[in-house]
Amino acid sequence: LLEAILVLESHDVAGGDTQRFLPPTPLRIVVDHRGADHSSEGAYADFEAKLVEGRGHPVLENREVLAQILPNLLTTARGLAAEAVPALLRQARAKHRRQAAAESARLYALQKVNPNVTEDAIRAFQVYAEGVATGIASAALRLDSVRLIWRGPGSRPA
């Protein structure tokens, strides 16, 4: 099994506030040697307690594994993580739009009763909000960690 942790990270274009709407979000992906996704299966969701520390397995000395199978598993894990990204981005964009619309409405209402709230101040907020939206849109996955788990002959997930 290959367990990969990928992190969806936004890029702070607007002075650090992009992470209010899309904080670094870890995605845990578990795939077997055939590339099948086991990330959400109960047997693999909490297998940490069942793992036994062991010595490195000779499979890691196999050139075919290192040259072909592991890269394929990583590609599969990245692809599975990428499938989750659109929903996370939609949630972040929706939260940002709601808050930006409320803040913009507040500024326009305040401008009617307070001459110190200028068009420049409102425009500055709009530029800021556009920067946050750009930061959310530029979010990308980063591979954070990888763990290869050897399931020996006869072992099965509990």
Summary of the structure (lengths in Angstrom):
residues: 158
radius of gyration: 22.7
end to end distance: 14.6
largest distance: 76.6
contacts: 403
relative contact order: 0.25
helix: 54%
strand: 16%
